[in-house]
Amino acid sequence: MKPLKRALSIAAAVAALSLAPAIGWGTRVFPDQLSGTLTATPASDTIEVDHRIYHVKPGSLAAQELRGLYEGQRVEVVLDGPPAGKSSTVVKITLHPNE
């Protein structure tokens, strides 16, 4: 009987551990992001979305993506802090898929 109990407890532990990633998604913190229209041609270190200027983090994906953007495009911007924060910088820029 002991080997059966051991096998059942191992199977229960494996099942519980395989469900752990699904449990963790409930507490995941998502980055601050916003979407809008580029209202000015992006400079080398800033981007203006809906008439609000955001600084771009040097060396980030956003800094590389600035080259292909132009005024009037709809974008999604990911920030490393709250949108209203003074020290928040843009770390990623993505064009809307339907644009």
Stockholm file with secondary structure:
# STOCKHOLM 1.0

chainA/1-99         MKPLKRALSIAAAVAALSLAPAIGWGTRVFPDQLSGTLTATPASDTIEVDHRIYHVKPGSLAAQELRGLYEGQRVEVVLDGPPAGKSSTVVKITLHPNE
#=GR chainA/1-99 SS CHHHHHHHHHHHHHHHHHHHHHHHGGGCCCCEEEEEEBCSCCCSSEEEETTEEEEECTTSHHHHHGGGCCTTCEEEEEESSCTTCTTCEEEEEEECTTC
#=GC SS_cons        CHHHHHHHHHHHHHHHHHHHHHHHGGGCCCCEEEEEEBCSCCCSSEEEETTEEEEECTTSHHHHHGGGCCTTCEEEEEESSCTTCTTCEEEEEEECTTC
//
